[in-house]
Amino acid sequence: KQWYQRRVAITAGCPQPPQESGGKQNNRVVPNNPLSSTGWWQINRRKAKLQLIADIESRYLLEPVPFVSGEEYLEYTPVRFTGEYDYSKEFYLGPRHEIVGHRDKGEPGGYHSIVPLTLETGERILVDRGFISK
C-alpha cells in the first residue's frame, strides 16, 4: 500500500486513486506512460488491416459478375465486360518493383501496361494488362 502511494505521488500528472466507501483505496493501476495507448492503437489497426486483407482475398475467389458503371461494390471483384482495346493510347506505369506473393522482390522489375478499353456502351475504362519485366 505504501509503495503504491509513493509511486502515484512520484508520477507526474497522475491523481491519487479514488476512494471507495469505507475509506479504503481502490487498487486500480494508473498508467504512468502517456505513450502506452500508442501500442494499443497499432494492435487495433493491425486487426483491422488483417480483416480488410481477408475481405479482399475472399472477393478474388468470386465468380466474375457483369460490369456496371459506377458500382462501388465491384472493388476487388472480378468483372466481365466486352469491348475493344485502344492500343494507340497505351502507356506504361513505372518503373515498379515486382510483387510476388504479397512481397516486394526489392529490385526494379519493370512496368505496368495500362490500356484504355471502349465498352459496347461507349464508356471507356483503363485496364491494367499486367506487369512487363525489364
VOMI-752693 format. One record per residue: x, y, z of N, C-alpha, C, CB in turn. Coordinates in steps of 0.1 Angstrom, whole numbers, padded with zeros to 4 digits, always signed. Glycine has a CB too. Layout:
BEGIN
XYZXYZXYZXYZ;...
// end
This chain:
BEGIN
+0008-0012+0000+0000+0000+0000+0009+0013+0000-0009+0000+0012;+0019+0012+0008+0028+0024+0008+0035+0026-0005+0038+0023+0020;+0040+0015-0011+0047+0015-0024+0038+0022-0034+0051+0001-0028;+0025+0017-0035+0015+0023-0044+0013+0038-0042+0002+0015-0043;+0012+0042-0030+0010+0056-0028+0022+0064-0032+0007+0059-0013;+0034+0059-0029+0046+0066-0033+0048+0067-0048+0059+0059-0027;+0044+0056-0055+0045+0055-0069+0036+0066-0076+0041+0041-0074;+0024+0067-0071+0014+0076-0076+0019+0091-0074+0000+0074-0070;+0025+0093-0062+0030+0106-0059+0042+0110-0067+0034+0107-0044;+0050+0101-0071+0062+0104-0079+0058+0106-0094+0072+0092-0078;+0048+0099-0099+0044+0100-0113+0037+0113-0115+0034+0089-0116;+0043+0121-0124+0038+0135-0127+0024+0134-0134+0048+0142-0135;+0015+0142-0129+0002+0143-0135-0008+0132-0132+0004+0144-0150;-0004+0122-0125-0014+0111-0122-0020+0114-0108-0007+0097-0122;-0033+0115-0108-0040+0118-0095-0040+0106-0086-0054+0123-0098;-0043+0108-0073-0045+0097-0064-0057+0089-0068-0046+0102-0049;-0057+0076-0066-0069+0068-0070-0081+0072-0062-0066+0053-0068;-0093+0071-0067-0105+0075-0060-0107+0066-0048-0117+0074-0069;-0113+0072-0038-0116+0065-0025-0130+0057-0027-0117+0075-0013;-0130+0045-0022-0142+0037-0022-0149+0040-0009-0139+0022-0024;-0162+0035-0007-0169+0037+0005-0161+0029+0016-0183+0032+0004;-0161+0035+0028-0154+0029+0039-0140+0034+0041-0154+0014+0038;-0135+0043+0032-0122+0049+0034-0111+0040+0028-0119+0051+0048;-0114+0029+0021-0103+0020+0016-0100+0026+0002-0107+0006+0015;-0087+0024-0002-0083+0028-0015-0086+0017-0026-0068+0031-0015;-0090+0022-0038-0092+0014-0049-0079+0009-0055-0101+0021-0060;-0077-0003-0058-0064-0009-0063-0063-0009-0078-0062-0023-0058;-0068+0001-0085-0067+0003-0099-0052+0007-0103-0077+0013-0105;-0048+0002-0114-0034+0005-0119-0036+0018-0127-0028-0006-0127;-0028+0028-0124-0028+0041-0131-0016+0040-0140-0027+0053-0121;-0018+0041-0154-0007+0041-0163+0002+0053-0161-0012+0040-0177;+0015+0051-0161+0023+0063-0159+0030+0067-0172+0034+0060-0148;+0027+0060-0183+0034+0063-0195+0023+0068-0205+0041+0051-0201;+0023+0081-0209+0013+0086-0217+0013+0080-0231+0014+0101-0219;+0024+0074-0235+0025+0068-0249+0020+0053-0249+0039+0068-0253;+0016+0048-0238+0011+0034-0237-0001+0031-0246+0008+0030-0223;-0009+0041-0249-0021+0039-0257-0017+0038-0272-0030+0051-0256;-0005+0043-0276+0000+0042-0289+0001+0027-0293+0014+0048-0291;+0006+0019-0285+0007+0005-0288-0006-0002-0290+0014-0003-0276;-0017+0002-0283-0030-0004-0285-0036+0000-0298-0039+0000-0273;-0033+0013-0302-0038+0018-0315-0032+0009-0326-0034+0032-0317;-0019+0006-0325-0012-0002-0335-0018-0016-0336+0003-0002-0333;-0021-0022-0324-0026-0035-0324-0040-0035-0330-0027-0041-0309;-0049-0026-0327-0062-0025-0333-0061-0022-0348-0070-0014-0326;-0052-0014-0352-0050-0011-0366-0046-0024-0374-0040+0000-0369;-0037-0032-0368-0033-0044-0374-0045-0054-0376-0022-0051-0366;-0053-0055-0366-0065-0064-0367-0074-0059-0378-0073-0064-0353;-0076-0046-0379-0085-0040-0390-0079-0043-0403-0087-0025-0388;-0065-0042-0405-0059-0044-0417-0060-0059-0421-0044-0040-0417;-0058-0068-0412-0059-0082-0415-0073-0086-0419-0055-0090-0402;-0083-0080-0413-0097-0082-0417-0099-0077-0432-0107-0075-0408;-0094-0065-0435-0095-0059-0448-0088-0068-0459-0089-0045-0449;-0076-0073-0456-0070-0082-0465-0078-0095-0467-0056-0086-0460;-0083-0100-0456-0091-0113-0458-0104-0110-0466-0096-0118-0444;-0110-0098-0465-0122-0095-0473-0118-0094-0488-0128-0082-0468;-0107-0087-0490-0102-0086-0504-0099-0099-0510-0090-0076-0505;-0092-0108-0503-0088-0121-0508-0100-0129-0511-0079-0128-0499;-0111-0128-0502-0123-0136-0505-0130-0131-0517-0132-0135-0492;-0129-0119-0521-0136-0114-0533-0129-0119-0545-0136-0098-0533;-0116-0121-0545-0109-0126-0557-0114-0140-0561-0094-0127-0554;-0120-0147-0551-0124-0161-0554-0139-0161-0560-0124-0169-0541;-0145-0150-0560-0159-0150-0565-0159-0151-0580-0166-0136-0561;-0171-0156-0586-0172-0157-0600-0174-0143-0606-0185-0165-0603;-0168-0141-0618-0170-0127-0624-0184-0123-0626-0163-0127-0638;-0187-0110-0623-0201-0105-0625-0200-0095-0636-0205-0098-0612;-0212-0093-0643-0212-0083-0653-0208-0069-0648-0227-0082-0660;-0201-0062-0656-0196-0048-0652-0207-0038-0654-0184-0044-0661;-0210-0031-0643-0220-0020-0643-0212-0007-0639-0232-0023-0633;-0213+0003-0647-0205+0015-0645-0210+0022-0632-0207+0025-0657;-0201+0027-0624-0204+0034-0612-0207+0026-0599-0215+0043-0614;-0207+0013-0600-0210+0004-0589-0197+0003-0580-0214-0010-0594;-0199+0008-0568-0187+0008-0558-0185-0006-0553-0190+0017-0547;-0195-0015-0552-0193-0028-0546-0184-0037-0555-0207-0035-0545;-0180-0033-0567-0172-0041-0575-0157-0040-0572-0174-0037-0590;-0154-0032-0562-0140-0030-0559-0134-0044-0555-0138-0020-0548;-0123-0048-0561-0116-0060-0559-0124-0073-0563-0112-0062-0545;-0135-0071-0571-0143-0082-0575-0140-0084-0590-0158-0079-0573;-0139-0097-0594-0137-0100-0608-0150-0096-0616-0134-0115-0610;-0148-0089-0627-0159-0085-0636-0157-0090-0650-0160-0069-0636;-0168-0090-0657-0169-0095-0671-0174-0084-0679-0178-0108-0672;-0167-0080-0690-0172-0070-0699-0167-0073-0713-0167-0056-0694;-0173-0066-0723-0169-0067-0737-0166-0054-0742-0180-0075-0745;-0155-0053-0750-0152-0040-0756-0140-0042-0765-0149-0030-0746;-0134-0030-0769-0122-0030-0778-0111-0022-0772-0126-0025-0792;-0099-0028-0772-0087-0021-0766-0083-0010-0777-0076-0030-0763;-0078+0001-0771-0073+0012-0780-0058+0013-0777-0080+0026-0777;-0050+0005-0784-0036+0004-0782-0028+0016-0786-0030-0008-0789;-0034+0025-0793-0028+0038-0797-0026+0047-0785-0036+0045-0808;-0034+0044-0774-0033+0053-0762-0027+0045-0750-0047+0057-0758;-0021+0034-0753-0014+0026-0743-0003+0033-0736-0009+0012-0748;-0001+0032-0723+0010+0038-0716+0015+0028-0705+0006+0052-0710;+0027+0031-0700+0034+0023-0691+0036+0030-0678+0047+0017-0696;+0032+0024-0667+0034+0029-0654+0046+0023-0647+0021+0027-0645;+0056+0031-0644+0067+0025-0637+0079+0035-0638+0071+0012-0644;+0091+0030-0634+0094+0017-0631+0088+0013-0618+0109+0014-0631;+0084+0000-0617+0078-0005-0605+0086-0018-0600+0064-0009-0607;+0086-0021-0587+0091-0033-0582+0081-0044-0585+0094-0032-0567;+0087-0056-0588+0078-0067-0590+0073-0073-0577+0085-0078-0598;+0060-0075-0575+0055-0081-0563+0052-0096-0566+0042-0073-0559;+0057-0104-0557+0055-0118-0558+0049-0123-0545+0068-0126-0562;+0037-0128-0545+0031-0134-0533+0031-0124-0522+0039-0146-0528;+0026-0112-0524+0025-0101-0514+0039-0096-0510+0017-0105-0503;+0049-0099-0516+0063-0095-0512+0070-0088-0523+0071-0107-0506;+0077-0077-0520+0084-0070-0530+0098-0076-0531+0086-0055-0525;+0101-0079-0544+0115-0085-0546+0126-0076-0543+0116-0090-0561;+0123-0063-0543+0133-0053-0539+0141-0047-0550+0142-0059-0529;+0140-0052-0562+0147-0046-0573+0137-0042-0584+0157-0057-0579;+0140-0030-0590+0131-0025-0601+0129-0036-0611+0136-0012-0607;+0117-0040-0613+0115-0051-0622+0109-0048-0636+0106-0061-0615;+0102-0037-0637+0095-0034-0650+0084-0024-0649+0090-0046-0656;+0074-0025-0657+0063-0016-0658+0050-0023-0659+0065-0007-0671;+0039-0015-0655+0025-0020-0657+0020-0014-0670+0016-0015-0645;+0014-0023-0679+0009-0018-0691-0006-0014-0689+0010-0030-0702;-0009-0002-0692-0023+0004-0690-0028+0007-0704-0023+0016-0680;-0040+0001-0707-0046+0003-0720-0061+0007-0718-0045-0011-0728;-0065+0017-0725-0079+0021-0725-0088+0011-0732-0081+0035-0731;-0099+0008-0727-0109-0001-0733-0122+0006-0735-0111-0014-0725;-0127+0005-0748-0140+0011-0751-0151+0000-0750-0140+0018-0765;-0160+0002-0741-0171-0008-0739-0181-0007-0750-0177-0006-0725;-0190-0017-0750-0200-0017-0760-0210-0005-0758-0208-0030-0760;-0211+0000-0746-0219+0011-0743-0213+0025-0747-0223+0011-0728;-0200+0025-0751-0193+0037-0755-0185+0042-0743-0203+0047-0759;-0186+0037-0731-0178+0042-0720-0164+0037-0722-0184+0037-0706;-0155+0044-0716-0141+0040-0716-0136+0038-0702-0132+0051-0724;-0128+0027-0700-0122+0024-0688-0107+0021-0690-0129+0012-0680;-0099+0022-0680-0085+0018-0681-0083+0004-0675-0076+0028-0673;-0076-0004-0682-0073-0018-0678-0058-0020-0677-0079-0028-0689;-0055-0025-0665-0041-0029-0663-0039-0043-0669-0037-0029-0647;-0031-0043-0680-0030-0055-0688-0019-0064-0682-0026-0052-0702;-0012-0060-0671-0003-0068-0664+0011-0061-0663-0001-0081-0672;+0020-0069-0657+0033-0064-0654+0043-0069-0665+0038-0070-0641;+0051-0060-0670+0061-0063-0681+0075-0062-0675+0059-0054-0693;+0082-0073-0674+0095-0073-0668+0105-0066-0677+0100-0087-0665;+0116-0060-0671+0126-0054-0680+0133-0064-0688+0136-0047-0671;
// end
